[in-house]
Amino acid sequence: MFDKSYLKKTGQLWKFYVFFTGFPVVGVSLVFLGFRGKTFDDVNLLAYLVIFGLFLAVSGFILGVRTIKCPKRKVRLLWKAVREQSYQNWFLWLMSLEECPVCEGNLCKDTA
């Protein structure tokens, strides 16, 4: 589906998948823990698990923002997509990139 994607050409698609799948996994875990919370005898354990889950979600986002970037100019592409595109369009915009949106045409092609 994303065969021509700039992220795939530069070998960064795996980073995006790690980032993108982290949110649903953490979300499901938090919901599961919330339902199981009624059976926990130690309320502190539940609080620690929820805080740890939130920490993992935030860490995944930070990892994605800091590591998905143009190899030539070091522009953070995921952050650029989230910040500059609408919330309905950022994913499609990022995945449909065929070249770096910041570099002038051929500058990044020699690194891909």
Buried (B, 14 or more C-beta within 10 A) or exposed (E): EEEEBBBBBBEBBEBBEEBEEBBEEBEEBBEEBEEEBEEEEEEEEBEEBBEBBEEBBEEBBEBBBEBBBBBBEEBBBBBBBBEEBEEEEBBEBBBEBEBBBBBEEEBBEEEB
